[in-house]
């Protein structure tokens, strides 16, 4: 290994441990125009596919979650935009989990070091994530959703249809209201 490659590898590992990111690499979603196209299409949500490791849960399927409102959150622990959304996702889960909301985090790595199950487990502990998380190392679920950004949220209604889609940070109140409306509860 060349000295330059060793230095770059050390820098990436250091950034993973501290939660730092390379500007311009994972913040594209923050600059992208909001995406809410699925609400109009009401497409059926794809299943979780290619998942080898599940955290905080047995393996789940969209079919098993029928009758529930599901928030699918695509993220990776090395992306600052994703990390910024996690408090909102965990708060939403705490608020509505007993009313019929299931949150499924889909951890799809951007960098090789994010593929490590022990690194993902440490990130779950660090961020207080207790909802189910699927480790999507081969991007199969990511591809099934035709997802393009970290972070991205998809809200699925009780019939298995995607009714809301958003890429990037923000729109937390709108996400909360959508979940509350689907659960027939006040936010």
MIDOSE-1310 file (N, C-alpha, C; in nm, 2 decimals, decimal comma, always signed):
residues 187
xxxx	+0,09/-0,12/+0,00/+0,00/+0,00/+0,00/+0,09/+0,12/+0,00; +0,06/+0,22/-0,09/+0,14/+0,34/-0,09/+0,11/+0,43/+0,03; +0,20/+0,51/+0,06/+0,19/+0,60/+0,17/+0,07/+0,69/+0,15; +0,05/+0,74/+0,03/-0,07/+0,83/+0,00/-0,20/+0,75/+0,02
xxxx	-0,21/+0,63/-0,03/-0,33/+0,55/-0,01/-0,35/+0,52/+0,14; -0,25/+0,49/+0,22/-0,26/+0,47/+0,36/-0,31/+0,60/+0,43; -0,26/+0,71/+0,39/-0,31/+0,84/+0,45/-0,45/+0,86/+0,42; -0,50/+0,84/+0,30/-0,64/+0,86/+0,26/-0,73/+0,76/+0,34
xxxx	-0,68/+0,63/+0,35/-0,76/+0,53/+0,43/-0,77/+0,57/+0,58; -0,66/+0,62/+0,63/-0,66/+0,67/+0,77/-0,76/+0,78/+0,79; -0,76/+0,88/+0,70/-0,85/+0,99/+0,71/-0,99/+0,95/+0,70; -1,03/+0,85/+0,61/-1,16/+0,81/+0,60/-1,21/+0,73/+0,72
xxxx	-1,12/+0,65/+0,78/-1,15/+0,58/+0,90/-1,18/+0,68/+1,02; -1,09/+0,78/+1,02/-1,11/+0,89/+1,13/-1,24/+0,96/+1,11; -1,28/+0,99/+0,99/-1,40/+1,06/+0,96/-1,52/+0,97/+1,00; -1,51/+0,84/+0,98/-1,62/+0,75/+1,02/-1,64/+0,74/+1,17
xxxx	-1,52/+0,74/+1,24/-1,53/+0,73/+1,39/-1,59/+0,86/+1,45; -1,55/+0,98/+1,39/-1,60/+1,10/+1,44/-1,73/+1,15/+1,39; -1,78/+1,08/+1,28/-1,90/+1,12/+1,22/-1,89/+1,24/+1,12; -1,76/+1,27/+1,09/-1,74/+1,38/+0,99/-1,76/+1,33/+0,85
xxxx	-1,77/+1,42/+0,76/-1,79/+1,38/+0,62/-1,71/+1,46/+0,53; -1,69/+1,42/+0,41/-1,62/+1,50/+0,31/-1,72/+1,59/+0,24; -1,70/+1,72/+0,25/-1,80/+1,81/+0,19/-1,82/+1,78/+0,05; -1,94/+1,78/+0,00/-1,98/+1,76/-0,13/-2,00/+1,61/-0,17
xxxx	-1,97/+1,52/-0,08/-1,99/+1,38/-0,11/-2,13/+1,33/-0,07; -2,17/+1,35/+0,06/-2,30/+1,30/+0,09/-2,40/+1,41/+0,13; -2,37/+1,53/+0,09/-2,46/+1,64/+0,11/-2,54/+1,68/-0,01; -2,53/+1,60/-0,12/-2,61/+1,63/-0,24/-2,76/+1,64/-0,21
xxxx	-2,81/+1,55/-0,13/-2,95/+1,55/-0,10/-3,00/+1,68/-0,04; -2,91/+1,74/+0,04/-2,95/+1,87/+0,11/-2,97/+1,98/+0,00; -2,89/+1,97/-0,11/-2,90/+2,08/-0,21/-3,01/+2,04/-0,32; -3,05/+1,92/-0,32/-3,14/+1,87/-0,42/-3,28/+1,93/-0,40
xxxx	-3,36/+1,94/-0,50/-3,50/+1,98/-0,49/-3,57/+1,87/-0,41; -3,67/+1,91/-0,33/-3,74/+1,81/-0,26/-3,81/+1,71/-0,35; -3,82/+1,59/-0,31/-3,88/+1,49/-0,39/-4,01/+1,44/-0,32; -4,12/+1,46/-0,38/-4,25/+1,41/-0,32/-4,33/+1,34/-0,43
xxxx	-4,27/+1,28/-0,53/-4,34/+1,23/-0,64/-4,42/+1,11/-0,61; -4,38/+1,02/-0,52/-4,46/+0,90/-0,49/-4,60/+0,92/-0,44; -4,62/+1,04/-0,37/-4,75/+1,06/-0,32/-4,85/+1,06/-0,43; -4,82/+1,12/-0,54/-4,91/+1,12/-0,65/-4,93/+0,98/-0,72
xxxx	-4,82/+0,90/-0,72/-4,83/+0,78/-0,79/-4,89/+0,67/-0,71; -4,88/+0,67/-0,58/-4,94/+0,57/-0,49/-4,88/+0,43/-0,54; -4,75/+0,42/-0,57/-4,70/+0,29/-0,61/-4,69/+0,20/-0,49; -4,69/+0,07/-0,52/-4,67/-0,03/-0,41/-4,53/-0,03/-0,37
xxxx	-4,51/-0,03/-0,24/-4,37/-0,03/-0,18/-4,30/-0,16/-0,21; -4,18/-0,15/-0,26/-4,10/-0,27/-0,28/-4,06/-0,34/-0,15; -4,03/-0,47/-0,16/-3,99/-0,54/-0,03/-3,85/-0,51/+0,00; -3,81/-0,54/+0,12/-3,67/-0,54/+0,16/-3,60/-0,66/+0,10
xxxx	-3,50/-0,63/+0,02/-3,43/-0,74/-0,05/-3,28/-0,73/-0,04; -3,22/-0,85/-0,04/-3,07/-0,85/-0,03/-3,02/-0,81/+0,11; -3,10/-0,82/+0,21/-3,06/-0,79/+0,35/-3,00/-0,91/+0,41; -2,88/-0,90/+0,46/-2,82/-1,01/+0,53/-2,82/-0,99/+0,68
xxxx	-2,82/-0,87/+0,72/-2,82/-0,84/+0,87/-2,93/-0,75/+0,90; -3,01/-0,79/+1,01/-3,11/-0,70/+1,07/-3,07/-0,67/+1,21; -3,08/-0,55/+1,25/-3,06/-0,51/+1,38/-3,19/-0,47/+1,45; -3,20/-0,50/+1,58/-3,32/-0,47/+1,66/-3,45/-0,54/+1,61
xxxx	-3,44/-0,64/+1,53/-3,56/-0,70/+1,48/-3,52/-0,83/+1,41; -3,62/-0,92/+1,40/-3,61/-1,03/+1,31/-3,63/-0,97/+1,17; -3,60/-1,05/+1,06/-3,62/-1,00/+0,93/-3,76/-0,96/+0,90; -3,78/-0,85/+0,84/-3,92/-0,80/+0,81/-3,94/-0,80/+0,66
xxxx	-4,07/-0,80/+0,62/-4,11/-0,78/+0,49/-4,23/-0,68/+0,48; -4,24/-0,62/+0,37/-4,35/-0,52/+0,35/-4,49/-0,59/+0,37; -4,50/-0,71/+0,32/-4,62/-0,79/+0,34/-4,65/-0,81/+0,49; -4,55/-0,84/+0,57/-4,57/-0,86/+0,71/-4,62/-0,74/+0,78
xxxx	-4,59/-0,62/+0,72/-4,62/-0,49/+0,79/-4,75/-0,43/+0,74; -4,83/-0,50/+0,65/-4,96/-0,46/+0,61/-5,04/-0,43/+0,73; -5,12/-0,32/+0,73/-5,20/-0,28/+0,84/-5,13/-0,18/+0,93; -5,00/-0,16/+0,91/-4,92/-0,06/+0,98/-4,88/+0,05/+0,89
xxxx	-4,85/+0,16/+0,95/-4,79/+0,27/+0,87/-4,64/+0,25/+0,89; -4,57/+0,26/+0,78/-4,42/+0,23/+0,78/-4,35/+0,35/+0,73; -4,25/+0,39/+0,80/-4,15/+0,49/+0,75/-4,02/+0,41/+0,72; -3,98/+0,41/+0,59/-3,86/+0,35/+0,55/-3,76/+0,47/+0,54
xxxx	-3,65/+0,46/+0,61/-3,55/+0,57/+0,62/-3,42/+0,52/+0,56; -3,38/+0,56/+0,44/-3,25/+0,53/+0,39/-3,14/+0,62/+0,45; -3,04/+0,57/+0,50/-2,93/+0,65/+0,57/-2,80/+0,57/+0,56; -2,70/+0,64/+0,60/-2,57/+0,58/+0,63/-2,50/+0,66/+0,74
xxxx	-2,43/+0,59/+0,83/-2,38/+0,67/+0,95/-2,27/+0,76/+0,92; -2,21/+0,76/+0,81/-2,10/+0,85/+0,77/-2,14/+0,98/+0,71; -2,27/+0,99/+0,69/-2,33/+1,11/+0,62/-2,39/+1,21/+0,72; -2,33/+1,33/+0,72/-2,38/+1,43/+0,82/-2,53/+1,46/+0,80
xxxx	-2,58/+1,46/+0,68/-2,72/+1,49/+0,66/-2,80/+1,38/+0,72; -2,76/+1,26/+0,70/-2,83/+1,15/+0,76/-2,83/+1,16/+0,91; -2,72/+1,18/+0,97/-2,71/+1,19/+1,12/-2,79/+1,31/+1,17; -2,80/+1,42/+1,09/-2,89/+1,53/+1,13/-3,04/+1,49/+1,14
xxxx	-3,08/+1,39/+1,06/-3,22/+1,35/+1,06/-3,25/+1,25/+1,16; -3,15/+1,18/+1,22/-3,18/+1,07/+1,31/-3,26/+1,11/+1,44; -3,23/+1,23/+1,50/-3,31/+1,27/+1,61/-3,46/+1,28/+1,58; -3,49/+1,33/+1,46/-3,63/+1,34/+1,42/-3,69/+1,21/+1,39
xxxx	-3,62/+1,12/+1,33/-3,67/+0,98/+1,31/-3,70/+0,91/+1,44; -3,60/+0,91/+1,53/-3,61/+0,84/+1,66/-3,73/+0,91/+1,74; -3,74/+1,04/+1,73/-3,85/+1,10/+1,81/-3,99/+1,06/+1,75; -4,00/+1,05/+1,61/-4,12/+1,01/+1,55/-4,15/+0,87/+1,59
xxxx	-4,05/+0,78/+1,59/-4,07/+0,64/+1,63/-4,12/+0,64/+1,78; -4,06/+0,71/+1,87/-4,10/+0,71/+2,01/-4,25/+0,76/+2,02; -4,28/+0,86/+1,94/-4,42/+0,92/+1,95/-4,53/+0,83/+1,90; -4,50/+0,75/+1,79/-4,61/+0,68/+1,73/-4,59/+0,53/+1,73
xxxx	-4,49/+0,47/+1,78/-4,47/+0,33/+1,78/-4,58/+0,25/+1,84; -4,64/+0,30/+1,94/-4,75/+0,23/+2,01/-4,88/+0,26/+1,95; -4,88/+0,34/+1,84/-5,01/+0,37/+1,77/-5,01/+0,31/+1,63; -4,91/+0,23/+1,60/-4,92/+0,16/+1,47/-4,81/+0,20/+1,37
xxxx	-4,71/+0,28/+1,41/-4,60/+0,32/+1,32/-4,49/+0,22/+1,34; -4,43/+0,18/+1,22/-4,31/+0,10/+1,22/-4,21/+0,18/+1,14; -4,09/+0,20/+1,20/-3,98/+0,27/+1,13/-3,88/+0,16/+1,10; -3,84/+0,15/+0,97/-3,74/+0,06/+0,93/-3,62/+0,15/+0,87
xxxx	-3,51/+0,15/+0,94/-3,39/+0,21/+0,88/-3,33/+0,12/+0,78; -3,29/+0,17/+0,67/-3,22/+0,09/+0,57/-3,08/+0,15/+0,56; -2,98/+0,09/+0,62/-2,85/+0,14/+0,62/-2,78/+0,10/+0,49; -2,76/+0,19/+0,40/-2,70/+0,16/+0,27/-2,57/+0,23/+0,26
xxxx	-2,45/+0,16/+0,27/-2,32/+0,23/+0,28/-2,28/+0,30/+0,15; -2,22/+0,41/+0,18/-2,16/+0,49/+0,07/-2,01/+0,45/+0,05; -1,94/+0,42/+0,16/-1,80/+0,39/+0,17/-1,78/+0,25/+0,22; -1,66/+0,19/+0,19/-1,64/+0,05/+0,23/-1,64/+0,03/+0,39
xxxx	-1,59/+0,13/+0,46/-1,59/+0,11/+0,61/-1,73/+0,11/+0,67; -1,83/+0,16/+0,59/-1,97/+0,16/+0,64/-2,04/+0,03/+0,62; -1,97/-0,07/+0,56/-2,02/-0,20/+0,54/-2,01/-0,29/+0,66; -1,93/-0,25/+0,76/-1,90/-0,33/+0,88/-2,02/-0,33/+0,97
xxxx	-2,07/-0,45/+1,00/-2,19/-0,47/+1,09/-2,16/-0,41/+1,23; -2,03/-0,43/+1,28/-2,00/-0,38/+1,41/-2,00/-0,22/+1,41; -1,96/-0,16/+1,30/-1,96/-0,01/+1,29/-2,11/+0,03/+1,29; -2,19/-0,04/+1,22/-2,34/+0,00/+1,21/-2,40/-0,02/+1,35
xxxx	-2,36/-0,13/+1,42/-2,42/-0,15/+1,55/-2,37/-0,04/+1,65; -2,25/+0,00/+1,64/-2,19/+0,11/+1,72/-2,27/+0,24/+1,69; -2,30/+0,27/+1,56/-2,38/+0,39/+1,53/-2,52/+0,38/+1,58; -2,58/+0,27/+1,58/-2,71/+0,25/+1,64/-2,71/+0,29/+1,79
xxxx	-2,61/+0,24/+1,86/-2,60/+0,26/+2,00/-2,57/+0,41/+2,02; -2,48/+0,47/+1,95/-2,44/+0,61/+1,96/-2,56/+0,70/+1,94; -2,65/+0,67/+1,85/-2,77/+0,75/+1,82/-2,90/+0,71/+1,88; -2,89/+0,61/+1,97/-3,01/+0,57/+2,04/-3,12/+0,51/+1,95
xxxx	-3,08/+0,44/+1,85/-3,17/+0,38/+1,75/-3,22/+0,24/+1,80; -3,35/+0,23/+1,83/-3,40/+0,10/+1,88/-3,50/+0,04/+1,78; -3,53/+0,11/+1,67/-3,62/+0,06/+1,57/-3,54/-0,04/+1,48; -3,61/-0,12/+1,40/-3,55/-0,21/+1,31/-3,46/-0,14/+1,21
xxxx	-3,34/-0,20/+1,18/-3,25/-0,15/+1,08/-3,20/-0,26/+1,00; -3,21/-0,25/+0,87/-3,17/-0,35/+0,77/-3,03/-0,30/+0,71; -2,93/-0,39/+0,71/-2,80/-0,35/+0,65/-2,80/-0,39/+0,51; -2,81/-0,29/+0,42/-2,83/-0,31/+0,27/-2,69/-0,29/+0,20
xxxx	-2,59/-0,37/+0,23/-2,46/-0,36/+0,18/-2,45/-0,37/+0,03; -2,54/-0,44/-0,03/-2,53/-0,46/-0,18/-2,63/-0,36/-0,25; -2,69/-0,27/-0,18/-2,78/-0,17/-0,23/-2,90/-0,23/-0,31; -2,94/-0,35/-0,27/-3,05/-0,41/-0,34/-3,19/-0,35/-0,30
xxxx	-3,21/-0,32/-0,17/-3,33/-0,25/-0,13/-3,33/-0,11/-0,19; -3,21/-0,04/-0,18/-3,19/+0,09/-0,23/-3,24/+0,09/-0,38; -3,19/+0,00/-0,46/-3,22/-0,01/-0,60/-3,37/-0,05/-0,62; -3,43/-0,13/-0,54/-3,57/-0,17/-0,55/-3,66/-0,04/-0,54
xxxx	-3,61/+0,05/-0,45/-3,69/+0,18/-0,43/-3,65/+0,28/-0,54; -3,55/+0,25/-0,62/-3,50/+0,35/-0,71/-3,45/+0,48/-0,64; -3,40/+0,45/-0,52/-3,35/+0,56/-0,44/-3,22/+0,62/-0,49; -3,20/+0,75/-0,47/-3,08/+0,81/-0,52/-3,00/+0,90/-0,42
xxxx	-3,06/+0,92/-0,30/-3,00/+1,01/-0,20/-3,00/+0,96/-0,06; -2,90/+1,01/+0,01/-2,90/+0,99/+0,16/-2,92/+1,13/+0,22; -3,00/+1,14/+0,31/-3,11/+1,05/+0,36/-3,23/+1,06/+0,27; -3,32/+0,96/+0,28/-3,44/+0,96/+0,20/-3,55/+0,89/+0,29
xxxx	-3,67/+0,94/+0,29/-3,77/+0,88/+0,37/-3,89/+0,85/+0,28; -3,95/+0,73/+0,30/-4,07/+0,69/+0,23/-4,17/+0,65/+0,33; -4,29/+0,71/+0,32/-4,40/+0,67/+0,41/-4,49/+0,58/+0,34; -4,52/+0,46/+0,39/-4,60/+0,36/+0,33/-4,73/+0,34/+0,42
xxxx	-4,85/+0,35/+0,35/-4,97/+0,34/+0,42/-5,00/+0,19/+0,46; -5,12/+0,17/+0,52/-5,16/+0,04/+0,58/-5,18/-0,06/+0,46; -5,20/-0,02/+0,34/-5,23/-0,11/+0,23/-5,10/-0,14/+0,15; -4,98/-0,08/+0,19/-4,86/-0,11/+0,13/-4,82/-0,01/+0,02
xxxx	-4,89/+0,10/+0,01/-4,86/+0,20/-0,10/-4,77/+0,31/-0,04; -4,68/+0,36/-0,12/-4,60/+0,47/-0,09/-4,68/+0,60/-0,11; -4,70/+0,67/+0,00/-4,79/+0,79/+0,00/-4,71/+0,92/+0,02; -4,58/+0,91/+0,05/-4,50/+1,03/+0,07/-4,35/+0,99/+0,05
xxxx	-4,28/+1,07/-0,01/-4,13/+1,05/-0,03/-4,06/+1,18/-0,02; -3,95/+1,18/+0,05/-3,87/+1,30/+0,06/-3,72/+1,27/+0,07; -3,64/+1,34/+0,00/-3,49/+1,33/+0,00/-3,43/+1,45/+0,07; -3,34/+1,42/+0,16/-3,27/+1,53/+0,23/-3,32/+1,55/+0,37
xxxx	-3,27/+1,66/+0,43/-3,31/+1,70/+0,56/-3,44/+1,78/+0,55; -3,50/+1,80/+0,67/-3,62/+1,89/+0,68/-3,75/+1,82/+0,65; -3,85/+1,91/+0,64/-3,99/+1,86/+0,62/-4,04/+1,77/+0,74; -3,98/+1,79/+0,85/-4,02/+1,71/+0,97/-4,16/+1,72/+1,01
xxxx	-4,21/+1,84/+1,01/-4,35/+1,86/+1,05/-4,45/+1,79/+0,95; -4,41/+1,80/+0,82/-4,50/+1,74/+0,72/-4,49/+1,59/+0,73; -4,38/+1,53/+0,76/-4,37/+1,39/+0,78/-4,45/+1,35/+0,90; -4,44/+1,43/+1,01/-4,52/+1,40/+1,13/-4,67/+1,40/+1,10
xxxx	-4,71/+1,51/+1,03/-4,86/+1,52/+1,00/-4,91/+1,41/+0,91; -4,82/+1,37/+0,82/-4,86/+1,26/+0,73/-4,88/+1,13/+0,81; -4,79/+1,10/+0,90/-4,80/+0,98/+0,98/-4,92/+0,99/+1,07; -4,94/+1,10/+1,14/-5,06/+1,12/+1,22/-5,19/+1,10/+1,15
xxxx	-5,20/+1,16/+1,03/-5,32/+1,15/+0,95/-5,34/+1,00/+0,91; -5,24/+0,93/+0,87/-5,26/+0,79/+0,84/-5,30/+0,70/+0,96; -5,25/+0,74/+1,08/-5,28/+0,67/+1,20/-5,41/+0,72/+1,26; -5,47/+0,82/+1,20/-5,59/+0,88/+1,26/-5,57/+0,93/+1,40
xxx	-5,46/+1,00/+1,42/-5,43/+1,06/+1,55/-5,39/+1,20/+1,53; -5,39/+1,28/+1,64/-5,34/+1,42/+1,63/-5,20/+1,42/+1,66; -5,12/+1,50/+1,59/-4,98/+1,51/+1,61/-4,94/+1,60/+1,72
